[in-house]
Amino acid sequence: MSTLSNNTVVYWGTGRRKTSVARVRLIPGKGVITINGRPGDHYLNFNPAYLAAVKAPLITLGLGDSYDIFVNVFGGGLTGQADAIKQGAAR
């Protein structure tokens, strides 16, 4: 956890799945997902199962549209990357 210059709290988490590693930042916002500089739905090929996996930790807590998710992910395929992002967001 860290803070931005305007006292906004930023949460960091690292997720791993098979050969995928995701560094996830959660910043208060409107629910925007950005993965490797691209919109989340584009990066995950508009697959609803992958998008649901990425959003699952926040939806479980009732915070689905309260945080923006910024991710740097590498390694593996899309399934492993989506699960690594999910684990990073949960942490």
N, CA, C and O atoms as a Tinker XYZ file with bonds, in Angstrom:
   364  protein
     1  N      0.844000   -1.169000    0.000000    73     2
     2  CA     0.000000    0.000000    0.000000    64     1     3
     3  C      0.890000    1.234000    0.000000    63     2     4     5
     4  O      1.895000    1.284000    0.710000    81     3
     5  N      0.524000    2.213000   -0.787000    73     3     6
     6  CA     1.229000    3.486000   -0.826000    64     5     7
     7  C      0.201000    4.582000   -1.081000    63     6     8     9
     8  O     -0.978000    4.299000   -1.298000    81     7
     9  N      0.648000    5.819000   -1.054000    73     7    10
    10  CA    -0.254000    6.929000   -1.303000    64     9    11
    11  C      0.281000    7.777000   -2.443000    63    10    12    13
    12  O      1.492000    7.910000   -2.623000    81    11
    13  N     -0.636000    8.346000   -3.207000    73    11    14
    14  CA    -0.274000    9.281000   -4.258000    64    13    15
    15  C     -0.119000   10.662000   -3.645000    63    14    16    17
    16  O     -0.362000   10.839000   -2.451000    81    15
    17  N      0.278000   11.634000   -4.437000    73    15    18
    18  CA     0.510000   12.980000   -3.936000    64    17    19
    19  C     -0.753000   13.624000   -3.362000    63    18    20    21
    20  O     -0.654000   14.513000   -2.516000    81    19
    21  N     -1.927000   13.198000   -3.800000    73    19    22
    22  CA    -3.177000   13.778000   -3.294000    64    21    23
    23  C     -3.807000   12.911000   -2.207000    63    22    24    25
    24  O     -5.023000   12.938000   -2.017000    81    23
    25  N     -2.982000   12.139000   -1.489000    73    23    26
    26  CA    -3.407000   11.285000   -0.368000    64    25    27
    27  C     -4.374000   10.183000   -0.777000    63    26    28    29
    28  O     -5.144000    9.701000    0.054000    81    27
    29  N     -4.350000    9.782000   -2.032000    73    27    30
    30  CA    -5.140000    8.648000   -2.498000    64    29    31
    31  C     -4.373000    7.364000   -2.198000    63    30    32    33
    32  O     -3.191000    7.254000   -2.522000    81    31
    33  N     -5.036000    6.408000   -1.589000    73    31    34
    34  CA    -4.384000    5.150000   -1.232000    64    33    35
    35  C     -4.334000    4.246000   -2.450000    63    34    36    37
    36  O     -5.332000    4.082000   -3.152000    81    35
    37  N     -3.166000    3.657000   -2.702000    73    35    38
    38  CA    -2.972000    2.730000   -3.812000    64    37    39
    39  C     -2.589000    1.383000   -3.224000    63    38    40    41
    40  O     -1.682000    1.300000   -2.395000    81    39
    41  N     -3.269000    0.336000   -3.646000    73    39    42
    42  CA    -2.972000   -1.010000   -3.177000    64    41    43
    43  C     -2.211000   -1.765000   -4.259000    63    42    44    45
    44  O     -2.579000   -1.717000   -5.432000    81    43
    45  N     -1.143000   -2.467000   -3.860000    73    43    46
    46  CA    -0.312000   -3.247000   -4.771000    64    45    47
    47  C     -0.439000   -4.712000   -4.423000    63    46    48    49
    48  O     -0.539000   -5.061000   -3.247000    81    47
    49  N     -0.438000   -5.572000   -5.418000    73    47    50
    50  CA    -0.428000   -7.011000   -5.184000    64    49    51
    51  C      0.239000   -7.723000   -6.345000    63    50    52    53
    52  O      0.158000   -7.281000   -7.491000    81    51
    53  N      0.897000   -8.831000   -6.036000    73    51    54
    54  CA     1.528000   -9.642000   -7.069000    64    53    55
    55  C      0.838000  -10.991000   -7.095000    63    54    56    57
    56  O      0.654000  -11.626000   -6.057000    81    55
    57  N      0.458000  -11.423000   -8.282000    73    55    58
    58  CA    -0.177000  -12.721000   -8.445000    64    57    59
    59  C      0.626000  -13.589000   -9.384000    63    58    60    61
    60  O      1.215000  -13.103000  -10.349000    81    59
    61  N      0.646000  -14.882000   -9.095000    73    59    62
    62  CA     1.357000  -15.838000   -9.943000    64    61    63
    63  C      0.463000  -17.026000  -10.228000    63    62    64    65
    64  O     -0.283000  -17.489000   -9.365000    81    63
    65  N      0.552000  -17.513000  -11.463000    73    63    66
    66  CA    -0.193000  -18.704000  -11.861000    64    65    67
    67  C      0.598000  -19.382000  -12.954000    63    66    68    69
    68  O      0.789000  -18.816000  -14.030000    81    67
    69  N      1.061000  -20.593000  -12.687000    73    67    70
    70  CA     1.890000  -21.340000  -13.630000    64    69    71
    71  C      3.095000  -20.477000  -14.018000    63    70    72    73
    72  O      3.950000  -20.223000  -13.170000    81    71
    73  N      3.189000  -20.024000  -15.258000    73    71    74
    74  CA     4.346000  -19.208000  -15.650000    64    73    75
    75  C      3.987000  -17.737000  -15.810000    63    74    76    77
    76  O      4.805000  -16.960000  -16.303000    81    75
    77  N      2.796000  -17.340000  -15.411000    73    75    78
    78  CA     2.362000  -15.948000  -15.525000    64    77    79
    79  C      2.606000  -15.208000  -14.216000    63    78    80    81
    80  O      2.405000  -15.753000  -13.130000    81    79
    81  N      3.039000  -13.966000  -14.339000    73    79    82
    82  CA     3.243000  -13.110000  -13.175000    64    81    83
    83  C      2.551000  -11.778000  -13.458000    63    82    84    85
    84  O      2.746000  -11.182000  -14.517000    81    83
    85  N      1.740000  -11.319000  -12.503000    73    83    86
    86  CA     1.004000  -10.068000  -12.670000    64    85    87
    87  C      1.270000   -9.149000  -11.487000    63    86    88    89
    88  O      1.143000   -9.549000  -10.330000    81    87
    89  N      1.640000   -7.917000  -11.794000    73    87    90
    90  CA     1.760000   -6.874000  -10.778000    64    89    91
    91  C      0.529000   -5.982000  -10.921000    63    90    92    93
    92  O      0.307000   -5.368000  -11.965000    81    91
    93  N     -0.261000   -5.924000   -9.860000    73    91    94
    94  CA    -1.578000   -5.287000   -9.915000    64    93    95
    95  C     -1.599000   -4.074000   -8.986000    63    94    96    97
    96  O     -1.144000   -4.144000   -7.844000    81    95
    97  N     -2.134000   -2.958000   -9.494000    73    95    98
    98  CA    -2.377000   -1.765000   -8.680000    64    97    99
    99  C     -3.864000   -1.491000   -8.653000    63    98   100   101
   100  O     -4.525000   -1.515000   -9.691000    81    99
   101  N     -4.393000   -1.232000   -7.471000    73    99   102
   102  CA    -5.789000   -0.846000   -7.310000    64   101   103
   103  C     -5.822000    0.599000   -6.832000    63   102   104   105
   104  O     -5.272000    0.932000   -5.782000    81   103
   105  N     -6.475000    1.454000   -7.617000    73   103   106
   106  CA    -6.572000    2.872000   -7.305000    64   105   107
   107  C     -8.052000    3.239000   -7.300000    63   106   108   109
   108  O     -8.776000    2.850000   -8.216000    81   107
   109  N     -8.526000    3.982000   -6.287000    73   107   110
   110  CA    -9.934000    4.384000   -6.298000    64   109   111
   111  C    -10.300000    5.040000   -7.618000    63   110   112   113
   112  O     -9.595000    5.924000   -8.104000    81   111
   113  N    -11.422000    4.592000   -8.194000    73   111   114
   114  CA   -11.833000    5.114000   -9.498000    64   113   115
   115  C    -13.202000    4.613000   -9.884000    63   114   116   117
   116  O    -14.101000    4.518000   -9.048000    81   115
   117  N    -13.359000    4.289000  -11.168000    73   115   118
   118  CA   -14.674000    3.928000  -11.715000    64   117   119
   119  C    -14.747000    2.516000  -12.263000    63   118   120   121
   120  O    -15.708000    2.186000  -12.959000    81   119
   121  N    -13.764000    1.666000  -11.975000    73   119   122
   122  CA   -13.815000    0.290000  -12.435000    64   121   123
   123  C    -13.126000    0.034000  -13.757000    63   122   124   125
   124  O    -13.389000   -0.985000  -14.396000    81   123
   125  N    -12.250000    0.928000  -14.185000    73   123   126
   126  CA   -11.520000    0.767000  -15.446000    64   125   127
   127  C    -10.415000   -0.270000  -15.262000    63   126   128   129
   128  O     -9.700000   -0.253000  -14.260000    81   127
   129  N    -10.280000   -1.169000  -16.232000    73   127   130
   130  CA    -9.230000   -2.184000  -16.193000    64   129   131
   131  C     -8.254000   -1.899000  -17.334000    63   130   132   133
   132  O     -8.651000   -1.810000  -18.495000    81   131
   133  N     -6.966000   -1.756000  -16.986000    73   131   134
   134  CA    -5.917000   -1.525000  -17.969000    64   133   135
   135  C     -4.849000   -2.588000  -17.785000    63   134   136   137
   136  O     -4.272000   -2.707000  -16.704000    81   135
   137  N     -4.581000   -3.363000  -18.833000    73   135   138
   138  CA    -3.603000   -4.440000  -18.768000    64   137   139
   139  C     -2.527000   -4.168000  -19.815000    63   138   140   141
   140  O     -2.817000   -4.079000  -21.008000    81   139
   141  N     -1.290000   -4.038000  -19.360000    73   139   142
   142  CA    -0.149000   -3.744000  -20.235000    64   141   143
   143  C     -0.427000   -2.548000  -21.149000    63   142   144   145
   144  O     -0.076000   -2.565000  -22.329000    81   143
   145  N     -1.060000   -1.514000  -20.595000    73   143   146
   146  CA    -1.320000   -0.289000  -21.342000    64   145   147
   147  C     -2.490000   -0.355000  -22.299000    63   146   148   149
   148  O     -2.740000    0.604000  -23.030000    81   147
   149  N     -3.215000   -1.467000  -22.313000    73   147   150
   150  CA    -4.369000   -1.621000  -23.212000    64   149   151
   151  C     -5.628000   -1.812000  -22.380000    63   150   152   153
   152  O     -5.547000   -2.276000  -21.242000    81   151
   153  N     -6.791000   -1.463000  -22.923000    73   151   154
   154  CA    -8.034000   -1.726000  -22.190000    64   153   155
   155  C     -8.167000   -3.222000  -21.890000    63   154   156   157
   156  O     -7.841000   -4.062000  -22.729000    81   155
   157  N     -8.642000   -3.541000  -20.704000    73   155   158
   158  CA    -8.713000   -4.928000  -20.255000    64   157   159
   159  C     -9.515000   -5.836000  -21.163000    63   158   160   161
   160  O     -9.112000   -6.971000  -21.413000    81   159
   161  N    -10.666000   -5.347000  -21.670000    73   159   162
   162  CA   -11.480000   -6.213000  -22.525000    64   161   163
   163  C    -10.777000   -6.505000  -23.847000    63   162   164   165
   164  O    -10.918000   -7.603000  -24.385000    81   163
   165  N    -10.030000   -5.550000  -24.377000    73   163   166
   166  CA    -9.267000   -5.800000  -25.606000    64   165   167
   167  C     -8.151000   -6.803000  -25.357000    63   166   168   169
   168  O     -7.948000   -7.726000  -26.146000    81   167
   169  N     -7.424000   -6.618000  -24.249000    73   167   170
   170  CA    -6.295000   -7.494000  -23.957000    64   169   171
   171  C     -6.753000   -8.938000  -23.755000    63   170   172   173
   172  O     -6.078000   -9.874000  -24.182000    81   171
   173  N     -7.890000   -9.110000  -23.108000    73   171   174
   174  CA    -8.401000  -10.452000  -22.821000    64   173   175
   175  C     -9.342000  -10.967000  -23.905000    63   174   176   177
   176  O    -10.115000  -11.896000  -23.669000    81   175
   177  N     -9.279000  -10.377000  -25.077000    73   175   178
   178  CA   -10.042000  -10.816000  -26.257000    64   177   179
   179  C    -11.546000  -10.870000  -26.018000    63   178   180   181
   180  O    -12.227000  -11.743000  -26.558000    81   179
   181  N    -12.065000   -9.961000  -25.227000    73   179   182
   182  CA   -13.501000   -9.851000  -24.962000    64   181   183
   183  C    -14.088000  -11.137000  -24.393000    63   182   184   185
   184  O    -15.285000  -11.383000  -24.541000    81   183
   185  N    -13.270000  -11.957000  -23.749000    73   183   186
   186  CA   -13.730000  -13.213000  -23.158000    64   185   187
   187  C    -14.372000  -12.919000  -21.805000    63   186   188   189
   188  O    -13.689000  -12.467000  -20.886000    81   187
   189  N    -15.693000  -13.172000  -21.666000    73   187   190
   190  CA   -16.367000  -12.834000  -20.412000    64   189   191
   191  C    -15.856000  -13.636000  -19.207000    63   190   192   193
   192  O    -15.903000  -13.143000  -18.080000    81   191
   193  N    -15.376000  -14.847000  -19.426000    73   191   194
   194  CA   -14.853000  -15.644000  -18.310000    64   193   195
   195  C    -13.570000  -15.026000  -17.758000    63   194   196   197
   196  O    -13.372000  -14.999000  -16.543000    81   195
   197  N    -12.699000  -14.531000  -18.635000    73   195   198
   198  CA   -11.459000  -13.895000  -18.189000    64   197   199
   199  C    -11.760000  -12.589000  -17.462000    63   198   200   201
   200  O    -11.171000  -12.307000  -16.418000    81   199
   201  N    -12.678000  -11.789000  -18.013000    73   199   202
   202  CA   -13.035000  -10.525000  -17.370000    64   201   203
   203  C    -13.680000  -10.761000  -16.007000    63   202   204   205
   204  O    -13.418000  -10.018000  -15.061000    81   203
   205  N    -14.514000  -11.783000  -15.903000    73   203   206
   206  CA   -15.145000  -12.108000  -14.621000    64   205   207
   207  C    -14.105000  -12.539000  -13.603000    63   206   208   209
   208  O    -14.209000  -12.191000  -12.427000    81   207
   209  N    -13.101000  -13.295000  -14.039000    73   207   210
   210  CA   -12.042000  -13.732000  -13.127000    64   209   211
   211  C    -11.257000  -12.538000  -12.603000    63   210   212   213
   212  O    -10.919000  -12.493000  -11.421000    81   211
   213  N    -10.964000  -11.576000  -13.464000    73   211   214
   214  CA   -10.204000  -10.400000  -13.056000    64   213   215
   215  C    -10.997000   -9.568000  -12.048000    63   214   216   217
   216  O    -10.423000   -9.054000  -11.087000    81   215
   217  N    -12.304000   -9.429000  -12.256000    73   215   218
   218  CA   -13.139000   -8.602000  -11.387000    64   217   219
   219  C    -13.620000   -9.320000  -10.131000    63   218   220   221
   220  O    -14.112000   -8.667000   -9.210000    81   219
   221  N    -13.494000  -10.640000  -10.066000    73   219   222
   222  CA   -14.076000  -11.429000   -8.984000    64   221   223
   223  C    -13.690000  -10.972000   -7.575000    63   222   224   225
   224  O    -14.580000  -10.867000   -6.730000    81   223
   225  N    -12.415000  -10.693000   -7.269000    73   223   226
   226  CA   -12.093000  -10.288000   -5.891000    64   225   227
   227  C    -12.798000   -9.007000   -5.457000    63   226   228   229
   228  O    -13.241000   -8.902000   -4.314000    81   227
   229  N    -12.905000   -8.026000   -6.366000    73   227   230
   230  CA   -13.568000   -6.780000   -6.002000    64   229   231
   231  C    -15.077000   -6.946000   -5.913000    63   230   232   233
   232  O    -15.717000   -6.346000   -5.050000    81   231
   233  N    -15.648000   -7.751000   -6.791000    73   231   234
   234  CA   -17.092000   -7.987000   -6.743000    64   233   235
   235  C    -17.470000   -8.722000   -5.463000    63   234   236   237
   236  O    -18.517000   -8.450000   -4.876000    81   235
   237  N    -16.624000   -9.649000   -5.030000    73   235   238
   238  CA   -16.880000  -10.378000   -3.788000    64   237   239
   239  C    -16.987000   -9.412000   -2.606000    63   238   240   241
   240  O    -17.798000   -9.617000   -1.703000    81   239
   241  N    -16.172000   -8.368000   -2.615000    73   239   242
   242  CA   -16.185000   -7.384000   -1.532000    64   241   243
   243  C    -17.195000   -6.268000   -1.756000    63   242   244   245
   244  O    -17.332000   -5.383000   -0.912000    81   243
   245  N    -17.907000   -6.297000   -2.885000    73   243   246
   246  CA   -18.875000   -5.250000   -3.194000    64   245   247
   247  C    -18.221000   -3.965000   -3.686000    63   246   248   249
   248  O    -18.813000   -2.892000   -3.573000    81   247
   249  N    -17.009000   -4.056000   -4.230000    73   247   250
   250  CA   -16.260000   -2.889000   -4.695000    64   249   251
   251  C    -16.027000   -2.915000   -6.198000    63   250   252   253
   252  O    -15.060000   -2.322000   -6.676000    81   251
   253  N    -16.880000   -3.581000   -6.948000    73   251   254
   254  CA   -16.661000   -3.815000   -8.365000    64   253   255
   255  C    -16.360000   -2.585000   -9.191000    63   254   256   257
   256  O    -15.489000   -2.638000  -10.060000    81   255
   257  N    -17.050000   -1.473000   -8.954000    73   255   258
   258  CA   -16.837000   -0.263000   -9.739000    64   257   259
   259  C    -16.203000    0.853000   -8.922000    63   258   260   261
   260  O    -16.267000    2.021000   -9.307000    81   259
   261  N    -15.593000    0.504000   -7.802000    73   259   262
   262  CA   -14.996000    1.514000   -6.927000    64   261   263
   263  C    -13.498000    1.690000   -7.132000    63   262   264   265
   264  O    -12.924000    2.673000   -6.663000    81   263
   265  N    -12.858000    0.757000   -7.823000    73   263   266
   266  CA   -11.412000    0.805000   -8.018000    64   265   267
   267  C    -11.050000    0.571000   -9.474000    63   266   268   269
   268  O    -11.642000   -0.271000  -10.149000    81   267
   269  N    -10.073000    1.326000   -9.943000    73   267   270
   270  CA    -9.471000    1.069000  -11.245000    64   269   271
   271  C     -8.361000    0.049000  -11.044000    63   270   272   273
   272  O     -7.665000    0.071000  -10.029000    81   271
   273  N     -8.197000   -0.845000  -12.014000    73   271   274
   274  CA    -7.196000   -1.899000  -11.935000    64   273   275
   275  C     -6.164000   -1.658000  -13.032000    63   274   276   277
   276  O     -6.497000   -1.639000  -14.216000    81   275
   277  N     -4.908000   -1.474000  -12.626000    73   275   278
   278  CA    -3.799000   -1.314000  -13.565000    64   277   279
   279  C     -2.872000   -2.497000  -13.391000    63   278   280   281
   280  O     -2.445000   -2.799000  -12.277000    81   279
   281  N     -2.553000   -3.179000  -14.505000    73   279   282
   282  CA    -1.812000   -4.433000  -14.431000    64   281   283
   283  C     -0.642000   -4.437000  -15.412000    63   282   284   285
   284  O     -0.758000   -3.968000  -16.545000    81   283
   285  N      0.483000   -4.975000  -14.951000    73   283   286
   286  CA     1.586000   -5.380000  -15.823000    64   285   287
   287  C      1.685000   -6.885000  -15.668000    63   286   288   289
   288  O      1.920000   -7.381000  -14.566000    81   287
   289  N      1.511000   -7.617000  -16.758000    73   287   290
   290  CA     1.514000   -9.073000  -16.697000    64   289   291
   291  C      2.380000   -9.615000  -17.820000    63   290   292   293
   292  O      2.445000   -9.040000  -18.906000    81   291
   293  N      3.051000  -10.738000  -17.542000    73   291   294
   294  CA     3.863000  -11.374000  -18.562000    64   293   295
   295  C      3.904000  -12.873000  -18.311000    63   294   296   297
   296  O      3.625000  -13.342000  -17.208000    81   295
   297  N      4.253000  -13.611000  -19.347000    73   295   298
   298  CA     4.394000  -15.058000  -19.258000    64   297   299
   299  C      3.071000  -15.781000  -19.439000    63   298   300   301
   300  O      2.005000  -15.228000  -19.171000    81   299
   301  N      3.151000  -17.015000  -19.895000    73   299   302
   302  CA     1.981000  -17.876000  -20.009000    64   301   303
   303  C      0.981000  -17.425000  -21.053000    63   302   304   305
   304  O      1.270000  -16.575000  -21.895000    81   303
   305  N     -0.209000  -18.015000  -20.978000    73   303   306
   306  CA    -1.289000  -17.675000  -21.890000    64   305   307
   307  C     -2.318000  -16.815000  -21.186000    63   306   308   309
   308  O     -2.119000  -16.416000  -20.038000    81   307
   309  N     -3.416000  -16.526000  -21.867000    73   307   310
   310  CA    -4.434000  -15.637000  -21.310000    64   309   311
   311  C     -5.110000  -16.215000  -20.072000    63   310   312   313
   312  O     -5.435000  -15.466000  -19.150000    81   311
   313  N     -5.329000  -17.522000  -20.027000    73   311   314
   314  CA    -5.970000  -18.121000  -18.853000    64   313   315
   315  C     -5.088000  -17.957000  -17.622000    63   314   316   317
   316  O     -5.567000  -17.539000  -16.569000    81   315
   317  N     -3.817000  -18.279000  -17.743000    73   315   318
   318  CA    -2.894000  -18.121000  -16.628000    64   317   319
   319  C     -2.732000  -16.666000  -16.233000    63   318   320   321
   320  O     -2.626000  -16.355000  -15.047000    81   319
   321  N     -2.712000  -15.768000  -17.210000    73   319   322
   322  CA    -2.583000  -14.351000  -16.914000    64   321   323
   323  C     -3.812000  -13.829000  -16.184000    63   322   324   325
   324  O     -3.678000  -13.070000  -15.225000    81   323
   325  N     -5.006000  -14.218000  -16.618000    73   323   326
   326  CA    -6.230000  -13.797000  -15.949000    64   325   327
   327  C     -6.252000  -14.293000  -14.507000    63   326   328   329
   328  O     -6.652000  -13.551000  -13.610000    81   327
   329  N     -5.835000  -15.517000  -14.269000    73   327   330
   330  CA    -5.812000  -16.043000  -12.908000    64   329   331
   331  C     -4.733000  -15.367000  -12.068000    63   330   332   333
   332  O     -4.930000  -15.170000  -10.869000    81   331
   333  N     -3.603000  -15.009000  -12.663000    73   331   334
   334  CA    -2.553000  -14.284000  -11.935000    64   333   335
   335  C     -3.043000  -12.892000  -11.549000    63   334   336   337
   336  O     -2.758000  -12.416000  -10.450000    81   335
   337  N     -3.775000  -12.239000  -12.444000    73   335   338
   338  CA    -4.345000  -10.916000  -12.151000    64   337   339
   339  C     -5.356000  -11.047000  -11.020000    63   338   340   341
   340  O     -5.390000  -10.211000  -10.117000    81   339
   341  N     -6.173000  -12.084000  -11.063000    73   339   342
   342  CA    -7.163000  -12.302000  -10.003000    64   341   343
   343  C     -6.466000  -12.454000   -8.648000    63   342   344   345
   344  O     -6.898000  -11.861000   -7.660000    81   343
   345  N     -5.413000  -13.230000   -8.600000    73   343   346
   346  CA    -4.698000  -13.433000   -7.341000    64   345   347
   347  C     -4.041000  -12.140000   -6.866000    63   346   348   349
   348  O     -4.062000  -11.841000   -5.672000    81   347
   349  N     -3.461000  -11.371000   -7.784000    73   347   350
   350  CA    -2.849000  -10.105000   -7.420000    64   349   351
   351  C     -3.863000   -9.109000   -6.887000    63   350   352   353
   352  O     -3.572000   -8.382000   -5.936000    81   351
   353  N     -5.039000   -9.062000   -7.476000    73   351   354
   354  CA    -6.096000   -8.157000   -6.996000    64   353   355
   355  C     -6.604000   -8.601000   -5.627000    63   354   356   357
   356  O     -6.940000   -7.765000   -4.788000    81   355
   357  N     -6.661000   -9.892000   -5.402000    73   355   358
   358  CA    -7.130000  -10.406000   -4.103000    64   357   359
   359  C     -6.155000  -10.087000   -2.987000    63   358   360   361
   360  O     -6.557000   -9.850000   -1.848000    81   359
   361  N     -4.876000  -10.081000   -3.316000    73   359   362
   362  CA    -3.867000   -9.790000   -2.287000    64   361   363
   363  C     -3.863000   -8.330000   -1.934000    63   362   364
   364  O     -3.080000   -7.902000   -1.087000    81   363
